[in-house]
Amino acid sequence: MQILSASWVVPVAAPPLAGGRVAVEQGRVKWVGRAGDSGEPEGTVVDLGAGVLMPGLVNAHCHLELSHLAGAVDTSGGFVRWVEAVVEKRIATDEKDVRAGARRGISQLESSGTVAVGDVSNALKHLDLLEGSALEAVVFHELLSWDPGKAMILLVTSDKIGTLSKRQRLGVQVRIAAHAPHSVSPPLMAGIVKRGGPHAIHLAESPEESEFLMSGGGEWSAFLRRRGAGSVKFTAPGLGPVRYLDSLGALPTGLVAAHCVHCDADDRALLAERGVFAVICPRSNAALKVGTADVPALAQAGVKLALGTDSLACVDTLDLLAEAAALQRTFPALDPAVIVRMATQGGAEALGLKDLGTIARGQRAALAFAPGGSDITDPLAFLTSGQAQARPAMEPA
């Protein structure tokens, strides 16, 4: 048995422990406490030193197959121009480069203390790389088309992939997803719903999305015309993204909804009622100038919250603690405990990984350590300060 010791242990589901210890055996947590506490087992003590021992981070929204676009896409023109640039660059990219980028992205996640990822993928060409990694992965196979005529083709293809993905994969699950309410045609969305989805979606991310659904016009409509989908008949529902999705029966319990920037009080109440997880990506939202998700209001409404980085096509790193720090800067009064939970237990719950995200007896010992000085008095504030940098607490088995 190995006993990890640090100046602080943050179990997440329980208060932080100064001078805490975590006993680990066969990849599971056997005991949590302080030296000399009741029930402390015997074992080899590994002193990690000054810093915070915490559950491994869970990145609930990421696009590993866009990692090759790191630094290659201009975000200054806003959301629609960025999307258009990403589409064009993906068309011109070799699969070898995509895989190389995904490999680098996976390495970045692993080295920064992330133990699980909710990865959005259209092509599913890097599942073997995830299998060979130390990460637990839920891969959301994202369907995307505004042309109703392509709905059946995409659904049939997805069914075939789904059948293949049911074979046992080491630490990788594949679930059906939709890109967004404004980029998935109603027939395609209906087919996804019929198949039990969507399990993930981009929701209420930009003002252009809201404008398109309310009026049928705006920059997104112009983008569709440039992409050759201008002839598609669409009667704008006159609803915001959350209400529109609900009207399609596409707001199921457990939906992993990325962004949730443009949500009013009624939207927040509906998300909470439906049991949707809102995955907040503050650095991506800032880079693309789409607005700021009102996290305090979402939390007050009872919406389940998690944290994600989005892709390297719009952010500099896949470091989830950098995301936590960005959220804390945006909302200085927000309790750091809420943010740390979003980055750990909240993400694990969103992905259905119940034995990750907390340090407690029986949980997987997938832990991270953020070194720090001996002057840390509030470990939760330290983790959201922008000074903390996490790494794996233990070598992979």
Residue, then its C-alpha position, 0 to 999 in steps of 0.5 A: m500500500q502507498i500513502l501519499s502525503a501533501s501539505w494539503v489534500v482537497p477531496v472535493a466532496a469533503p473539506p480540505l485537509a491540512g497535512g492530509r494523507v491518501a492511502v492507495e492500493q491496487g489503483r483505488v483509494k483505501w483511506v483519507g485523513r491525517a497522520g495518526d487519524s483513526g483507521e490509518p493503514e500501514g504502508t510506504v509514505v510518499d511525501l509529495g511536499a508543499g502543494v495540493l493533492m486533489p482528484g484528477l481534473v476532468n475536462a468535460h468539453c474538448h476537441l482533440e481532432l482540432s489540436h493540429l490547428a493550434g495557433a493557426v486560426d484567427t479568432s479576432g473576427g468573431f465566431v462565424r468567421w472563426v467557424e468558417a476558417v476552421v472548416e476551410k483549414r480542416i478540408a485542407t489538412d492531411e489525416k496524418d497531421v490531425r493524428a499528430g495534433a491529437r497526440r500532442g493534445i492528449s499529451q498536454l492533457e495528461s501532463s497537466g493533471t487531467v485524467a478524463v476528457g469529454d472529447v468531441s469528434n466528427a471523424l473518430k480517427h484517433l480513438d486508438l490514441l486515446e486507448g493508448s493513453a492514461l486518459e479515461a475518454v467519453v468521445f461524443h461522435e458529433l453529427l453536423s449538417w444543415d442539409p435535410g437531404k444528408a440526414m439519413i446518410l449521416l445517421v446510417t454512417s453513425d449507426k455503423i460506427g456505433t456498432l463498431s464502437k460497442r466492442q470493448r475499448l480500453g477506457v474509451q466510450v463513444r456516444i452520439a452527439a449533435h453539433a448545435p441547434h443552428s447547424v443540425s437540420p430538424p430531420l437530422m436532430a429528429g434522427i439523433v433523438k430517435r437514437g437516444g441522443p444527443h448526449a452532447i451539443h454546443l448550446a447558446e454559444s453565440p449571439e449569431e446562433s440566437e439571431f438565426l433561430m429567432s429570425g432566420g437571418g444574420e451572419w449565420s444565415a449568410f455563412l450557410r449561403r456561402r456554404g451552399a445551403g442557402s436554398v434549404k427551407f427553414t422557418a425560424p422558430g422564433l425561440g432561443p436555442v434552449r427553448y428551440l432544442d427543448s421543442l425538438g425533444a433534444l434536451p434530455t436529462g444528462l445532456v452535456a451542453a457546452h457554453c450556455v452563454h446566452c441563457d436567460a432566467d427561463d432558460r436556466a430554469l429549464l436547464a435545471e429542470r431537465g437535468v442538463f450539464a452546462v460545461i463552461c469554457p470561459r477562455s474560448n468564449a473570450a477569444l471568440k467574443v461571444g459573451t460570458a456565461d453567467v455562472p453564478a446565475l446558472a449555479q443559483a438556478g440549480v444547473k449542474l456545472a462542469l468545466g471544459t477547455d474547448s479546442l486548441a483552435c481557439v485557446d492556447t492550452l488544454d490546461l483546465l486549471a488555466e480555465a478555472a483561473a479565467l473563470q475566477r477572474t471573471f467572477p471574483a466573488l464566486d466561491p473557489a470551491v464551486i470552480v474546483r468542483m466544476a473541474t473535478q466532480g462536476g465533469a466526472e458526473a457530466l461524463g457518467l464517470k462516477d468513480l472519478g472526481t473526488i478523493a474518497r474510499g473506493q474511488r479510483a486513485a486518479l489523482a493530481f498534484a499542484p506544487g506550491g509554497s509552504d505559505i498556502t493557507d487556502p488550497l481552493a483559492f490557490l487552485t483557481s489563482g492562476q499560479a497552480q499547475a497540476r501534474p499527475a500525482m502518481e506514475p500510471a500503472 
